[in-house]
Amino acid sequence: MSLEKPDLSGQTAFITGTTRGIGKAIALALAEQGCNIVSTGKTSEEDDDYEDSDLKGSIEETAREARERGVEALPIQLNVRDEAEVEAAAERAIDEFGEVNIVINNASAIQLATVADLPPNRFDLLTDVNVRGTYLTSRAFIDHLREVDDAWLLTNAPPVTVDRAPGEAPYAWSKLGMSFLTLSLATELSGDDVGCNAFWPVTAIDTRATRYFGLGTEDDWRTPDIVADTVLEILGRDPAEFTGNAVYDEDFLREAGVEDFSRYNLTEGDPAPMSAQMFDPDYSRLE
């Protein structure tokens, strides 16, 4: 069964971390459904060293590809750790489009290490990008989201199921902090019809970070499209009713009627639930 994707014509999404990977896939999937895109991230073609960088992707490239799908798109270079930059980006997006009704916290830093092995500056980076970035971005839009229709605040973070994560505690703390903030906002905004939810992949996803850190092989990965489809399925719900949830992509899509996940796999066979088990060692697939 294929998903019935929502019509997002006339809506606008502010998405952090859209230069590549999951963030870019989400941006382009929403654009396909008619949603205007605010493409934000660190990598810009206006950077002095952009031409010499080995990083592929930029906020401008994602914006161009969104426009090719018939929508408006605005690239904004953004450091989500910087309060002034985040507030200025939110104001610019609202000024440009009149309203922003979808905010997606996707930008994240990753480094898997024990407490002893992770340097303090890297701990600060994980905390500042993941937790502080989600806090600042969400906070910058809260008052605006309260006033618009079909308002959503979504975060790329896992369900909170554990109280420890040996070998990866600093990263786990930062990702679970993103979830904690988002699900708390679901209650804080419960009277304003803002749908606040977290989403997380069951398997590892093929991104630059996954490849760089050697998190498995192509047999273990799915494409970012499965996460983008999960976001679209959420956006097809009623935000006043569907809020306060932390969903796994595969489980959520299976409940929505998807039976064949092979189109998301990089190789034959279903990848192991590596990403879910990173934070929930007892996770098992739904039958």
Stockholm file with secondary structure:
# STOCKHOLM 1.0

chainA/1-287         MSLEKPDLSGQTAFITGTTRGIGKAIALALAEQGCNIVSTGKTSEEDDDYEDSDLKGSIEETAREARERGVEALPIQLNVRDEAEVEAAAERAIDEFGEVNIVINNASAIQLATVADLPPNRFDLLTDVNVRGTYLTSRAFIDHLREVDDAWLLTNAPPVTVDRAPGEAPYAWSKLGMSFLTLSLATELSGDDVGCNAFWPVTAIDTRATRYFGLGTEDDWRTPDIVADTVLEILGRDPAEFTGNAVYDEDFLREAGVEDFSRYNLTEGDPAPMSAQMFDPDYSRLE
#=GR chainA/1-287 SS CCCCCCCCTTCEEEEECCSSHHHHHHHHHHHHTTCEEEEEESCCTTSTTGGGCCCCCCHHHHHHHHHTTTSCEEEEECCTTCHHHHHHHHHHHHHHHSCCCEEEECCCCCCCCCTTTSCHHHHHHHIIIIIIHHHHHHHHHHHHHHHSSSEEEEEECCCCCCSCCTTCHHHHHHHHHHHHHHHHHHHHTGGGTEEEEEEECSSEECCHHHHHTTCSCGGGEECTHHHHHHHHHHHTSCTTTSCSEEEEHHHHHHHTTCCCCGGGBSSSSCCCCHHHHHHCTTCCCCC
#=GC SS_cons         CCCCCCCCTTCEEEEECCSSHHHHHHHHHHHHTTCEEEEEESCCTTSTTGGGCCCCCCHHHHHHHHHTTTSCEEEEECCTTCHHHHHHHHHHHHHHHSCCCEEEECCCCCCCCCTTTSCHHHHHHHIIIIIIHHHHHHHHHHHHHHHSSSEEEEEECCCCCCSCCTTCHHHHHHHHHHHHHHHHHHHHTGGGTEEEEEEECSSEECCHHHHHTTCSCGGGEECTHHHHHHHHHHHTSCTTTSCSEEEEHHHHHHHTTCCCCGGGBSSSSCCCCHHHHHHCTTCCCCC
//
